[in-house]
């Protein structure tokens, strides 16, 4: 089994200042899942989006908030919280406070597919 040193994995810049490290997976979709760490600076928020497969997001560091389609509540994100997002559920998440929000995301697909929606 390969061992992945996070420090050796390149960071991909996202619009708005977040960075993403793909730990498992590649652009060819050669693995059955895609796993990555996202570091979001204070004030960062994703657009409203969904994925055509299940996604989980686990908070490793920092504070944030999230919205999930079908709920009127904003979810508090902090270490020890995991969001389980069924396929095609619109959602967003963002960093609040003065520290970056660090999350571990697992996409139940070899390809990372993001469908952005108008708010």
N, C-alpha and C positions, 0 to 999 in steps of 0.2 A: 504494500500500500504506500503510495507517495506521501511524503510529509511536506507541508507547505509552510514556509516561513513568511508570515505576513509582511515583514520588513522588506522582503525581496520582491514583493508584488507591486507592479507599477500602479499608479493612481490615475484614474480617468477623471478629467474635470467635467462637472455638470454645470449647466447654466445656473446662475445664482450663487455660485461659490462652493457648492458641495463637491466632494470627491468620492469616487467609488473604486473599490478594489475587487476585481473578480477573483475569488479564491478557487472556485471550482467551476469549470465551464470555459467556453471559448466562442469566438465568432462563428464557428462552424456548427455549433450545437451538438458537439460530439459526446456530451455527457447527459444522463437522464435528468439531472437537476442542475441548477445554476445557483451558486452561493457567493455572496459578496458582503463586504463591509462598506457602509456609507458613513462618511463624516460630514455632518451638516453644520455650518457655522451659525451662531446666534442670529435669529431673524429669518433664516432660510425656511422656505415652504415649498413642497412639491406642487406641481399643478394637480388639479383633479384628474385622476387617471384610473385605469383598471388594467387587468391582465386576463387573457383567455385561459388561465389556469390558476390553481391555488398558489397563494404566496403567504409566507409567514415573515414577520418582522419582529425581532427581539431587540430590546433596548439594552445596550451594554454600558453606556455612559451618558451623562447629561440629562436634560429635561426637555420635554416636548409635548406636543398635543397632536391629535389625529381626529379626522372625521371619517365615518364609514357610512356609506349609503344605507338608508333605512333606519338611521338613528338620528334623533334630534340632539343628542348629547355629544360634546367634545370629550374625547378620551384623553386622560392624563397619561403621558409617557414618562417612564422613569426606569432605572435599572430593575430588572426582574419582571418586566411586563412584556408579553408577547401578543402581537395581533395575529389572528388567523383569518385570512381574507379568502373567501371562496372565489372561484372564477367569476369574472365579470362584475365584481362589486366595485363601484366607484369609491375612491378614497383619496385622502391627502394626509400628509404628516409634515410637521415642521419642528424646528428647534426654538425653544424659548429659554430665557435666562441668559447668563453671561458666558456659558461654556458651550462647546460644540455638543451636538447630539450624535452619538455613535450607535449605529444599528447594524445588526446582522440580518440580512435578508436571504430567504431561500425561495427560489422560484421552482415550481414543480414542472419544469420544462428545460430542455437543453438550450433553447433560444430565449433570450430576454426580450419579451414583447410588451411594449408599453402603448396603450391606447389612451391618448390625451383627450379630455372632454372639455367643452365650454362650461363655464360656471354659470 
